[in-house]
């Protein structure tokens, strides 16, 4: 049985003769779906092309943004490295300072997480670069957490060290260290023969001779705890310097301070006199440590 054919008449323009083509019907049935498929394929290709064309600027923007992020990560990594270096130097300085003041450290120096590596842009593949970036970001977050903890610890240690140094400063300011008045020593601390009885007695301070009315200064910061008179010592003032240290000044001609008054090192508190039992104008100067009289010369540095 032969295939049925379809006649296609072609009529050229002009005087040319009409041509007639006979095409098998089955061929037309096969070509028609192919044409439709080709048309659909062409439409899909055109659509995909247009989509890619639209995405090209966005992809370029994303690539630029990714490049900027890589630069920011590299910059932040370098800043973290510099901060870590400075914190390490600060720890070394802290350790030296604590050694100087004989103050033990409360912790060991922390070990920071090291950071670095190749440039992500030079990686052999995008996947490798993204993996490296992800790892670097995690390391940065961990390093930042450690730096935050370290700063908190440093702040705590600085507060402790500052408190210690303030106490030492207060202790130094409250420790007698200078002459209470000018003059020469007529009687030292310790046993001597009494100028009145000619018998051996314990002299609890220094006798510093000077003219009557010469100024007397306090050799350290403190609080005046007593202003009194005594038959033997005449006019007396007592200054409590804290830390168990107390100074006393006797045979005074005039007292320039009141009980309860705060005084500073070098402040004039009285005038040399000869009140009480004395052979002439001088200052009787005592230093007591925890209630026990000690040699004042131990607390005179110049």
TORTI-687849 format. One record per residue (C-alpha): residue number from 0; x, y, z. Coordinates in nm, 3 decimals, m for minus. Example, Ala and Ser with C-alpha at 12.3 -4.5 7.8 and 13.67 -1.06 7.14 Angstrom:
<nodes>
+------+---------+---------+---------+
! resi !    east !   north !      up !
+------+---------+---------+---------+
!    0 !   1.230 !  m0.450 !   0.780 !
!    1 !   1.367 !  m0.106 !   0.714 !
+------+---------+---------+---------+
</nodes>
This chain:
<nodes>
+------+---------+---------+---------+
! resi !    east !   north !      up !
+------+---------+---------+---------+
!    0 !   0.000 !   0.000 !   0.000 !
!    1 !   0.156 !   0.329 !  m0.104 !
!    2 !   0.179 !   0.636 !   0.115 !
!    3 !  m0.069 !   0.909 !   0.045 !
!    4 !   0.084 !   1.226 !  m0.088 !
!    5 !   0.000 !   1.593 !  m0.067 !
!    6 !   0.039 !   1.810 !  m0.373 !
!    7 !   0.202 !   2.150 !  m0.317 !
!    8 !   0.152 !   2.392 !  m0.607 !
!    9 !   0.424 !   2.653 !  m0.656 !
!   10 !   0.324 !   2.948 !  m0.874 !
!   11 !   0.630 !   3.158 !  m0.963 !
!   12 !   0.588 !   3.527 !  m1.044 !
!   13 !   0.593 !   3.610 !  m1.409 !
!   14 !   0.557 !   3.380 !  m1.705 !
!   15 !   0.725 !   3.082 !  m1.553 !
!   16 !   0.529 !   2.766 !  m1.548 !
!   17 !   0.355 !   2.639 !  m1.241 !
!   18 !   0.534 !   2.367 !  m1.054 !
!   19 !   0.375 !   2.099 !  m0.849 !
!   20 !   0.549 !   1.919 !  m0.565 !
!   21 !   0.425 !   1.596 !  m0.422 !
!   22 !   0.517 !   1.549 !  m0.059 !
!   23 !   0.428 !   1.237 !   0.136 !
!   24 !   0.175 !   1.315 !   0.406 !
!   25 !   0.374 !   1.119 !   0.666 !
!   26 !   0.675 !   1.345 !   0.610 !
!   27 !   0.467 !   1.650 !   0.686 !
!   28 !   0.336 !   1.483 !   1.000 !
!   29 !   0.696 !   1.423 !   1.113 !
!   30 !   0.830 !   1.765 !   1.018 !
!   31 !   0.554 !   1.961 !   1.188 !
!   32 !   0.638 !   1.843 !   1.547 !
!   33 !   1.004 !   1.899 !   1.475 !
!   34 !   0.932 !   2.255 !   1.376 !
!   35 !   0.728 !   2.310 !   1.688 !
!   36 !   1.007 !   2.158 !   1.905 !
!   37 !   1.269 !   2.371 !   1.732 !
!   38 !   1.058 !   2.677 !   1.794 !
!   39 !   1.020 !   2.592 !   2.160 !
!   40 !   1.393 !   2.521 !   2.190 !
!   41 !   1.472 !   2.852 !   2.025 !
!   42 !   1.232 !   3.031 !   2.261 !
!   43 !   1.398 !   2.867 !   2.564 !
!   44 !   1.743 !   2.961 !   2.435 !
!   45 !   1.636 !   3.321 !   2.384 !
!   46 !   1.479 !   3.331 !   2.732 !
!   47 !   1.790 !   3.182 !   2.893 !
!   48 !   2.011 !   3.427 !   2.707 !
!   49 !   1.801 !   3.719 !   2.825 !
!   50 !   1.810 !   3.583 !   3.183 !
!   51 !   2.187 !   3.548 !   3.172 !
!   52 !   2.217 !   3.895 !   3.022 !
!   53 !   2.011 !   4.033 !   3.310 !
!   54 !   2.218 !   3.841 !   3.569 !
!   55 !   2.555 !   3.950 !   3.433 !
!   56 !   2.553 !   4.291 !   3.610 !
!   57 !   2.435 !   4.129 !   3.932 !
!   58 !   2.707 !   3.865 !   3.909 !
!   59 !   2.964 !   4.135 !   3.845 !
!   60 !   2.836 !   4.323 !   4.152 !
!   61 !   2.853 !   4.005 !   4.363 !
!   62 !   3.207 !   3.938 !   4.245 !
!   63 !   3.306 !   4.294 !   4.334 !
!   64 !   3.135 !   4.263 !   4.673 !
!   65 !   3.309 !   3.931 !   4.736 !
!   66 !   3.642 !   4.089 !   4.649 !
!   67 !   3.574 !   4.374 !   4.890 !
!   68 !   3.478 !   4.129 !   5.163 !
!   69 !   3.803 !   3.942 !   5.111 !
!   70 !   3.995 !   4.268 !   5.143 !
!   71 !   3.801 !   4.355 !   5.461 !
!   72 !   3.871 !   4.011 !   5.608 !
!   73 !   4.241 !   4.049 !   5.530 !
!   74 !   4.244 !   4.399 !   5.685 !
!   75 !   4.057 !   4.282 !   5.996 !
!   76 !   4.292 !   3.986 !   6.029 !
!   77 !   4.590 !   4.220 !   6.028 !
!   78 !   4.429 !   4.447 !   6.289 !
!   79 !   4.358 !   4.147 !   6.513 !
!   80 !   4.720 !   4.039 !   6.476 !
!   81 !   4.840 !   4.387 !   6.580 !
!   82 !   4.604 !   4.390 !   6.881 !
!   83 !   4.727 !   4.046 !   6.984 !
!   84 !   5.086 !   4.166 !   6.960 !
!   85 !   5.012 !   4.474 !   7.173 !
!   86 !   4.831 !   4.263 !   7.433 !
!   87 !   5.129 !   4.029 !   7.450 !
!   88 !   5.361 !   4.328 !   7.500 !
!   89 !   5.124 !   4.461 !   7.767 !
!   90 !   5.134 !   4.124 !   7.944 !
!   91 !   5.514 !   4.130 !   7.942 !
!   92 !   5.515 !   4.483 !   8.085 !
!   93 !   5.260 !   4.381 !   8.348 !
!   94 !   5.474 !   4.084 !   8.451 !
!   95 !   5.785 !   4.303 !   8.481 !
!   96 !   5.594 !   4.564 !   8.683 !
!   97 !   5.455 !   4.301 !   8.917 !
!   98 !   5.804 !   4.160 !   8.964 !
!   99 !   5.932 !   4.508 !   9.054 !
!  100 !   5.665 !   4.559 !   9.320 !
!  101 !   5.682 !   4.195 !   9.436 !
!  102 !   5.320 !   4.128 !   9.340 !
!  103 !   5.243 !   3.785 !   9.201 !
!  104 !   5.041 !   3.745 !   8.883 !
!  105 !   4.698 !   3.587 !   8.924 !
!  106 !   4.711 !   3.397 !   8.595 !
!  107 !   4.938 !   3.275 !   8.320 !
!  108 !   4.986 !   3.466 !   7.997 !
!  109 !   4.722 !   3.342 !   7.750 !
!  110 !   4.812 !   3.192 !   7.415 !
!  111 !   4.627 !   3.363 !   7.134 !
!  112 !   4.500 !   3.184 !   6.828 !
!  113 !   4.735 !   3.245 !   6.535 !
!  114 !   4.584 !   3.379 !   6.215 !
!  115 !   4.707 !   3.393 !   5.857 !
!  116 !   4.731 !   3.191 !   5.537 !
!  117 !   4.731 !   3.246 !   5.164 !
!  118 !   4.531 !   3.513 !   4.988 !
!  119 !   4.180 !   3.373 !   4.913 !
!  120 !   4.189 !   3.535 !   4.570 !
!  121 !   4.491 !   3.323 !   4.475 !
!  122 !   4.322 !   2.990 !   4.553 !
!  123 !   4.294 !   2.739 !   4.272 !
!  124 !   3.914 !   2.726 !   4.287 !
!  125 !   3.618 !   2.926 !   4.410 !
!  126 !   3.516 !   2.643 !   4.642 !
!  127 !   3.862 !   2.642 !   4.801 !
!  128 !   3.849 !   3.021 !   4.843 !
!  129 !   3.504 !   3.006 !   5.004 !
!  130 !   3.620 !   2.728 !   5.237 !
!  131 !   3.928 !   2.930 !   5.332 !
!  132 !   3.718 !   3.242 !   5.393 !
!  133 !   3.475 !   3.048 !   5.611 !
!  134 !   3.761 !   2.902 !   5.816 !
!  135 !   3.925 !   3.243 !   5.848 !
!  136 !   3.602 !   3.405 !   5.967 !
!  137 !   3.556 !   3.136 !   6.234 !
!  138 !   3.914 !   3.188 !   6.349 !
!  139 !   3.858 !   3.563 !   6.362 !
!  140 !   3.548 !   3.525 !   6.577 !
!  141 !   3.736 !   3.295 !   6.812 !
!  142 !   4.027 !   3.537 !   6.831 !
!  143 !   3.793 !   3.830 !   6.899 !
!  144 !   3.630 !   3.634 !   7.183 !
!  145 !   3.973 !   3.563 !   7.331 !
!  146 !   4.075 !   3.926 !   7.296 !
!  147 !   3.755 !   4.036 !   7.472 !
!  148 !   3.825 !   3.792 !   7.758 !
!  149 !   4.185 !   3.908 !   7.774 !
!  150 !   4.084 !   4.274 !   7.793 !
!  151 !   3.846 !   4.193 !   8.081 !
!  152 !   4.125 !   4.008 !   8.261 !
!  153 !   4.370 !   4.291 !   8.193 !
!  154 !   4.121 !   4.545 !   8.332 !
!  155 !   4.080 !   4.336 !   8.648 !
!  156 !   4.457 !   4.305 !   8.695 !
!  157 !   4.514 !   4.675 !   8.629 !
!  158 !   4.251 !   4.759 !   8.892 !
!  159 !   4.427 !   4.530 !   9.138 !
!  160 !   4.768 !   4.675 !   9.052 !
!  161 !   4.638 !   5.033 !   9.076 !
!  162 !   4.487 !   4.958 !   9.416 !
!  163 !   4.817 !   4.810 !   9.533 !
!  164 !   5.018 !   5.107 !   9.405 !
!  165 !   4.775 !   5.352 !   9.566 !
!  166 !   4.819 !   5.171 !   9.896 !
!  167 !   5.196 !   5.184 !   9.853 !
!  168 !   5.173 !   5.554 !   9.767 !
!  169 !   4.965 !   5.616 !  10.077 !
!  170 !   5.208 !   5.410 !  10.284 !
!  171 !   5.506 !   5.608 !  10.154 !
!  172 !   5.328 !   5.939 !  10.212 !
!  173 !   5.241 !   5.827 !  10.565 !
!  174 !   5.591 !   5.706 !  10.654 !
!  175 !   5.810 !   5.965 !  10.836 !
!  176 !   6.113 !   6.032 !  10.618 !
!  177 !   6.244 !   6.388 !  10.679 !
!  178 !   6.379 !   6.596 !  10.968 !
!  179 !   6.100 !   6.755 !  11.174 !
!  180 !   6.318 !   7.064 !  11.231 !
!  181 !   6.666 !   7.195 !  11.162 !
!  182 !   6.935 !   7.184 !  11.428 !
!  183 !   7.180 !   6.945 !  11.590 !
!  184 !   7.120 !   6.640 !  11.802 !
!  185 !   7.195 !   6.695 !  12.168 !
!  186 !   7.068 !   6.356 !  12.284 !
!  187 !   7.023 !   6.033 !  12.087 !
!  188 !   6.763 !   5.759 !  12.113 !
!  189 !   6.845 !   5.496 !  12.378 !
!  190 !   6.997 !   5.481 !  12.722 !
!  191 !   7.167 !   5.793 !  12.859 !
!  192 !   7.251 !   5.974 !  13.181 !
!  193 !   6.968 !   6.203 !  13.285 !
!  194 !   7.074 !   6.572 !  13.279 !
!  195 !   6.863 !   6.624 !  13.592 !
!  196 !   6.935 !   6.317 !  13.808 !
!  197 !   7.260 !   6.202 !  13.650 !
!  198 !   7.116 !   5.851 !  13.656 !
!  199 !   7.081 !   5.606 !  13.366 !
!  200 !   6.749 !   5.632 !  13.187 !
!  201 !   6.594 !   5.531 !  12.854 !
!  202 !   6.549 !   5.824 !  12.617 !
!  203 !   6.254 !   5.745 !  12.385 !
!  204 !   6.338 !   5.998 !  12.113 !
!  205 !   6.578 !   6.251 !  11.968 !
!  206 !   6.653 !   6.592 !  12.118 !
!  207 !   6.713 !   6.839 !  11.832 !
!  208 !   6.847 !   7.177 !  11.946 !
!  209 !   6.742 !   7.496 !  11.768 !
!  210 !   6.647 !   7.850 !  11.856 !
!  211 !   6.316 !   7.917 !  12.022 !
!  212 !   6.043 !   7.978 !  11.764 !
!  213 !   6.208 !   7.770 !  11.488 !
!  214 !   5.946 !   7.593 !  11.274 !
!  215 !   5.860 !   7.226 !  11.326 !
!  216 !   5.713 !   7.030 !  11.035 !
!  217 !   5.545 !   6.693 !  11.020 !
!  218 !   5.765 !   6.438 !  10.837 !
!  219 !   5.464 !   6.251 !  10.687 !
!  220 !   5.090 !   6.273 !  10.620 !
!  221 !   4.867 !   6.203 !  10.918 !
!  222 !   4.599 !   6.311 !  11.162 !
!  223 !   4.663 !   6.512 !  11.480 !
!  224 !   4.529 !   6.289 !  11.757 !
!  225 !   4.636 !   6.488 !  12.064 !
!  226 !   4.731 !   6.841 !  12.166 !
!  227 !   4.816 !   6.845 !  12.535 !
!  228 !   5.046 !   6.966 !  12.809 !
!  229 !   5.267 !   6.766 !  13.043 !
!  230 !   5.481 !   6.876 !  13.341 !
!  231 !   5.785 !   6.702 !  13.198 !
!  232 !   5.734 !   6.737 !  12.822 !
!  233 !   5.557 !   7.074 !  12.823 !
!  234 !   5.334 !   7.133 !  12.520 !
!  235 !   5.294 !   6.815 !  12.313 !
!  236 !   5.125 !   6.717 !  11.989 !
!  237 !   5.076 !   6.361 !  11.864 !
!  238 !   5.025 !   6.270 !  11.495 !
!  239 !   4.891 !   5.933 !  11.383 !
!  240 !   5.023 !   5.841 !  11.035 !
!  241 !   4.843 !   5.509 !  11.003 !
!  242 !   5.000 !   5.168 !  10.949 !
!  243 !   5.096 !   5.164 !  11.318 !
!  244 !   5.319 !   5.476 !  11.293 !
!  245 !   5.281 !   5.763 !  11.542 !
!  246 !   5.506 !   6.068 !  11.597 !
!  247 !   5.524 !   6.294 !  11.904 !
!  248 !   5.666 !   6.646 !  11.941 !
!  249 !   5.741 !   6.791 !  12.287 !
!  250 !   5.870 !   7.108 !  12.462 !
!  251 !   5.681 !   7.319 !  12.205 !
!  252 !   5.665 !   7.695 !  12.227 !
!  253 !   5.350 !   7.718 !  12.012 !
!  254 !   5.111 !   7.469 !  11.851 !
!  255 !   4.972 !   7.558 !  11.508 !
!  256 !   4.728 !   7.268 !  11.461 !
!  257 !   4.419 !   7.130 !  11.636 !
!  258 !   4.317 !   6.784 !  11.740 !
!  259 !   4.156 !   6.594 !  11.450 !
!  260 !   4.325 !   6.808 !  11.186 !
!  261 !   4.475 !   6.636 !  10.879 !
!  262 !   4.834 !   6.735 !  10.807 !
!  263 !   5.063 !   6.679 !  10.508 !
!  264 !   5.434 !   6.601 !  10.493 !
!  265 !   5.630 !   6.928 !  10.528 !
!  266 !   5.341 !   7.120 !  10.689 !
!  267 !   5.437 !   7.344 !  10.983 !
!  268 !   5.266 !   7.214 !  11.299 !
!  269 !   5.448 !   7.389 !  11.586 !
!  270 !   5.743 !   7.603 !  11.698 !
!  271 !   6.051 !   7.495 !  11.894 !
!  272 !   6.035 !   7.592 !  12.262 !
!  273 !   6.153 !   7.500 !  12.609 !
!  274 !   5.825 !   7.429 !  12.788 !
!  275 !   5.822 !   7.156 !  13.050 !
!  276 !   6.134 !   7.016 !  13.209 !
!  277 !   6.422 !   7.121 !  12.984 !
!  278 !   6.768 !   7.278 !  12.995 !
!  279 !   6.708 !   7.494 !  12.685 !
!  280 !   6.510 !   7.531 !  12.359 !
!  281 !   6.491 !   7.207 !  12.164 !
!  282 !   6.247 !   6.959 !  12.008 !
!  283 !   6.198 !   6.620 !  12.167 !
!  284 !   6.092 !   6.400 !  11.873 !
!  285 !   5.958 !   6.044 !  11.908 !
!  286 !   5.850 !   5.777 !  11.660 !
!  287 !   5.630 !   5.487 !  11.775 !
!  288 !   5.566 !   5.173 !  11.571 !
!  289 !   5.269 !   4.967 !  11.691 !
!  290 !   5.291 !   5.138 !  12.031 !
!  291 !   5.664 !   5.079 !  12.078 !
!  292 !   5.914 !   5.369 !  12.061 !
!  293 !   6.177 !   5.318 !  11.788 !
!  294 !   6.486 !   5.511 !  11.683 !
!  295 !   6.364 !   5.814 !  11.481 !
!  296 !   6.687 !   5.802 !  11.277 !
!  297 !   6.544 !   5.494 !  11.101 !
!  298 !   6.278 !   5.726 !  10.954 !
!  299 !   6.499 !   6.015 !  10.846 !
!  300 !   6.624 !   5.980 !  10.490 !
!  301 !   6.770 !   6.329 !  10.444 !
+------+---------+---------+---------+
</nodes>
